[in-house]
Amino acid sequence: MRPFVQAVALALLSAASVPAQARITRIEILSVAPAFGGAAFAPVGAYQRLIGRAHGEVDPEAPDNAVIQDIGLAPRNARGMVEYETDLDLLRPADPAQANHVLLFSVLNRGNKLALPVFNADIPAGLDAINDVADAGDGFLQRQGYSIVWFGWQADVLAGDHRMTLSVPVAANRDGTPLTGLVRSELVTQAPAPSLPLSAGWFTGRSHAAYPTVSTDNATPLPDGFLPSLTVRAKEAEPRVPIPATDWHFGPCAGEAASLAADRMICLAGGFQPGRLYELIYRARDPLVLGLGFAVTRDLAAFFKTAAADDAGTANPLVHGAGVKAIIAGTSQSGRMIRSFLQLGFNRAEAG
């Protein structure tokens, strides 16, 4: 088990000259509806839920963005910027005058919403109830007047089961050929399975996208002589036992419906068994510019804190301006994200 990590960090600092510095170019609000069945939370009153998307862009030449892996190899738009698009799910007091001028950025855990079950008591258990945002429990955050921001930051999370997503570009070599590299994937399953996604782990399963293999032929060496390998062991400290290439292959097993593309699946003769650690080492292609998730967090905070509107004139849907604060909270994976976010300096907007 990983050690429990919880982080709550203050001051997602923004800057003047918004929205240009914030790099949020467009906000789409797809729906506005009463939250929690129209329930009122004294003394603040009722809440509204807003669902939409945010479009943004990052300057790959800016020093603060240089730390993002492969940012220099990402495709650029006509302005020389790298674009992204993220899901938004917002809660705000229906009466803006009742807002406490604090924006709570709740970092998703593997695409799933937090904040309410962390701060509010009596929230129903289970991811479905948490992600539905239908029950406020004792309404602690709502009675305080917080505005809550959920947003996609992890670009390898797949849509489905109410998970929130982030779309980022694929990095490529400057000549347009695919970037490739070795991937070590530890595969586990909680029930016998003939095949697994290449991303099959304790937390990931079929909710995350794996990097595709450069070749589904596991028996023919690549031009440089590389061959993928699959091993198995019962315990972490035990020796890895090689599985012959004739006993496994990329793709679904014969007669099995493909749940993913063949270059993102693996089949094992006799099937994968629970209680075993399978280690696949393969050459993958098409890395996502995942580090943009840090920039998304930074840029959304700068925009929602200070911008009156986006580039097209769509109004900022949250309370903003002088005196508005932004705080960020996360638990477990989300807490680790926040630690890196702070260490890499992404709590400072581009203008400083």
Secondary structure in CASP SS format (residue, H / E / C, confidence):
PFRMAT SS
TARGET T0000
AUTHOR 0000-0000-0000
METHOD secondary structure of the structure
MODEL  1
M C 1.00
R C 1.00
P C 1.00
F C 1.00
V C 1.00
Q E 1.00
A E 1.00
V E 1.00
A E 1.00
L E 1.00
A C 1.00
L C 1.00
L C 1.00
S C 1.00
A C 1.00
A C 1.00
S C 1.00
V C 1.00
P C 1.00
A C 1.00
Q C 1.00
A C 1.00
R C 1.00
I E 1.00
T E 1.00
R E 1.00
I E 1.00
E E 1.00
I E 1.00
L E 1.00
S E 1.00
V E 1.00
A E 1.00
P E 1.00
A C 1.00
F H 1.00
G H 1.00
G H 1.00
A C 1.00
A E 1.00
F E 1.00
A C 1.00
P C 1.00
V C 1.00
G E 1.00
A E 1.00
Y E 1.00
Q E 1.00
R E 1.00
L E 1.00
I E 1.00
G E 1.00
R E 1.00
A E 1.00
H E 1.00
G E 1.00
E E 1.00
V E 1.00
D C 1.00
P C 1.00
E C 1.00
A C 1.00
P H 1.00
D H 1.00
N H 1.00
A C 1.00
V C 1.00
I C 1.00
Q C 1.00
D C 1.00
I H 1.00
G H 1.00
L H 1.00
A C 1.00
P C 1.00
R C 1.00
N C 1.00
A C 1.00
R C 1.00
G C 1.00
M C 1.00
V E 1.00
E E 1.00
Y E 1.00
E E 1.00
T E 1.00
D E 1.00
L E 1.00
D E 1.00
L E 1.00
L E 1.00
R E 1.00
P E 1.00
A C 1.00
D C 1.00
P H 1.00
A H 1.00
Q H 1.00
A C 1.00
N C 1.00
H C 1.00
V E 1.00
L E 1.00
L E 1.00
F E 1.00
S E 1.00
V C 1.00
L C 1.00
N E 1.00
R C 1.00
G C 1.00
N E 1.00
K C 1.00
L C 1.00
A C 1.00
L H 1.00
P H 1.00
V H 1.00
F H 1.00
N C 1.00
A C 1.00
D C 1.00
I C 1.00
P C 1.00
A C 1.00
G C 1.00
L H 1.00
D H 1.00
A H 1.00
I H 1.00
N H 1.00
D H 1.00
V C 1.00
A C 1.00
D C 1.00
A C 1.00
G C 1.00
D C 1.00
G C 1.00
F H 1.00
L H 1.00
Q H 1.00
R H 1.00
Q H 1.00
G C 1.00
Y C 1.00
S E 1.00
I E 1.00
V E 1.00
W E 1.00
F E 1.00
G C 1.00
W C 1.00
Q C 1.00
A C 1.00
D C 1.00
V E 1.00
L C 1.00
A C 1.00
G C 1.00
D C 1.00
H C 1.00
R C 1.00
M C 1.00
T C 1.00
L E 1.00
S E 1.00
V C 1.00
P C 1.00
V E 1.00
A C 1.00
A E 1.00
N C 1.00
R C 1.00
D C 1.00
G C 1.00
T C 1.00
P E 1.00
L C 1.00
T E 1.00
G E 1.00
L E 1.00
V E 1.00
R E 1.00
S E 1.00
E E 1.00
L E 1.00
V C 1.00
T C 1.00
Q C 1.00
A C 1.00
P C 1.00
A E 1.00
P E 1.00
S E 1.00
L E 1.00
P E 1.00
L C 1.00
S C 1.00
A C 1.00
G C 1.00
W C 1.00
F C 1.00
T C 1.00
G C 1.00
R C 1.00
S C 1.00
H E 1.00
A C 1.00
A C 1.00
Y C 1.00
P C 1.00
T E 1.00
V C 1.00
S C 1.00
T C 1.00
D C 1.00
N C 1.00
A C 1.00
T C 1.00
P C 1.00
L C 1.00
P C 1.00
D C 1.00
G C 1.00
F C 1.00
L C 1.00
P C 1.00
S E 1.00
L E 1.00
T E 1.00
V E 1.00
R E 1.00
A C 1.00
K C 1.00
E C 1.00
A C 1.00
E C 1.00
P C 1.00
R C 1.00
V E 1.00
P E 1.00
I C 1.00
P C 1.00
A H 1.00
T H 1.00
D H 1.00
W E 1.00
H E 1.00
F E 1.00
G C 1.00
P C 1.00
C C 1.00
A C 1.00
G C 1.00
E C 1.00
A C 1.00
A C 1.00
S C 1.00
L C 1.00
A C 1.00
A H 1.00
D H 1.00
R H 1.00
M E 1.00
I E 1.00
C E 1.00
L E 1.00
A E 1.00
G E 1.00
G E 1.00
F E 1.00
Q C 1.00
P C 1.00
G C 1.00
R C 1.00
L E 1.00
Y E 1.00
E E 1.00
L E 1.00
I E 1.00
Y E 1.00
R E 1.00
A E 1.00
R E 1.00
D C 1.00
P C 1.00
L E 1.00
V C 1.00
L C 1.00
G C 1.00
L H 1.00
G H 1.00
F H 1.00
A H 1.00
V H 1.00
T H 1.00
R H 1.00
D H 1.00
L H 1.00
A H 1.00
A H 1.00
F H 1.00
F H 1.00
K H 1.00
T H 1.00
A C 1.00
A C 1.00
A E 1.00
D C 1.00
D C 1.00
A C 1.00
G C 1.00
T C 1.00
A E 1.00
N C 1.00
P C 1.00
L C 1.00
V C 1.00
H C 1.00
G C 1.00
A C 1.00
G C 1.00
V C 1.00
K E 1.00
A E 1.00
I E 1.00
I E 1.00
A E 1.00
G E 1.00
T E 1.00
S C 1.00
Q H 1.00
S H 1.00
G H 1.00
R H 1.00
M H 1.00
I H 1.00
R H 1.00
S H 1.00
F H 1.00
L H 1.00
Q H 1.00
L C 1.00
G C 1.00
F C 1.00
N C 1.00
R C 1.00
A C 1.00
E C 1.00
A C 1.00
G C 1.00
END
